């Protein structure tokens, strides 16, 4: 597969996952009615940030894939964190499992840290491109905890 198709596929997969989750959760999102912690952004920020992060995720994976730097461990952690990421929104917004969502997002943060470490070992740029992702997940962890405590 040529490199352009590798990048297209690598970007489309996380963006599609995010879009599907957004569609599933859209009728259940109660963000505006929640008491939110200090520094909570407006609801409109989330789809923008997540789209950027999904694109960066795909670019990073595409870098590794196009250079023959993926292996079963990288594939496993990459797709596992993507699945855990997708399920967080469903647990938090659809099922309203706020306490469980705290534990789930901590799991996501640990998986993202693991993914970054593995990416960095193979390709510095691929790993560095994931730093905004972990920063946002940590911020989302703060928001999740804050929403649980305040509501």
N, C-alpha and C positions, 0 to 999 in steps of 0.2 A: 504494500500500500504506500503511495507516495506521501511525503511529509504533509502536504496541504490537507489531504483527507484525514490523516492521523489527527491533526489539530482540529479540524472541523468536528470530527466524531468526539474527540476529547472534550471539546467545549460544549457541544450539544447535549451530551449526557447529563452533566450536572445542571445545566440551564433547564433542560426538560424536566428533570426531577424536581427542581425548585418550582417550575411552572405548574406541574401536576399537583404538588403539595399546596401551592397557593390557591389553585382552583378548588381543591378539596376543602381547605380551611376557610375560604373566603366568606362563607355564610355563617361561620361560627366565631369569627374574630370579634372579641369584645374589648379590644385595647382601649378604645376611647372611654369606656365606662369604668375602667379599673382605676384605683388609686395607684399612682405610679411613683417610684422613687425619684429623688433629685437627679437631674441630668437625663431624664427620659426624653428621647427625641420624638418628634411628631410621627404619627403612623406612616406618613408618606415617605419617610426616610428608609424604612425597612425594605421595601421591594427594590429600591435603587441600590442600597448597600449589598443586599443579597445577590442581585444580578451581577454586580461587579465582582463579588467574591466567588460566585460560581464560574464566571469567566476566567478569573485568575486561577482557580482550581483546575479548570480544564487546560489552560495554557501550561501550567506546571506539569500536569500529567502528560500533556502532549510533548513537552520538551523531553521528558524521560522516555516516552514511548518511541518518539521519532529518532532518538539516539540509541535505541536498543538497551536502555538502562533500567527497564522495568524487570521485575521478577515476581515470583508468586507472593512473596511477603509484601512487596509494595502494592501489588494488585489487591491483595486481601485487605490491607489497612485502608487503602484509598476507598474501595467500595464499601467497606464496613463503616467508615466515618461518614460517607455520603448517606448511607441508609439510616444511621443513628441521627444524623442531621435532619433528614426528612421526617423521621418519626417524632422528633421533639415538637414540632408545630402541631402535629395531630394530638399528641398527649396534652399539650398546654392549651390549645384553643378548642379542639373538638371535644375532648373528654374532660377538660378542666382539671386535670390531675396536676395541680400546681406543685405540691410537695414532691411528687414523683418526678416532675419535670426538672426540679433542681438536681436530683440525683442523675437524671438522664443527661443533662447538659454538662455536668461534671465529667461523666463518661465521655461525652463528645470532646470536651477540652483535652482529656488525656489521650484520646485517639488522634486528635489533630496534632498534639505535641509529638506523638510517636510518628505520625506521618511526616511531619516537618523534619524530624531527625533522620528518617530514612531517605527522604528526598535530598537533604543536604549531603548525605554520604555519597549519593550518586551524582548530583548536579547542584552546585551552589545556588544558581539562579532559580531553579525549580523550588528549592527550599525557601529561599528568601521571599519569593512571590507569595508564600503562604503566611507570612508574618501578619499582614492585615487580617487574615482569617482568624488566627488565634487571638489577636487583639479584640476583634469583634465578638468572638465566642466568649471571651472572658468578660467583656462588657455585658453581653447578653446574660451571662451567669449572674452578674450583679443585678440586672433588671429582673430576672426570674426570682431571685431571692427576695428582692424588694417588693415585687408584686405579691408574693406569697405572704410576707410579713404584714403588708399594709392592707391586705384584703382578707 
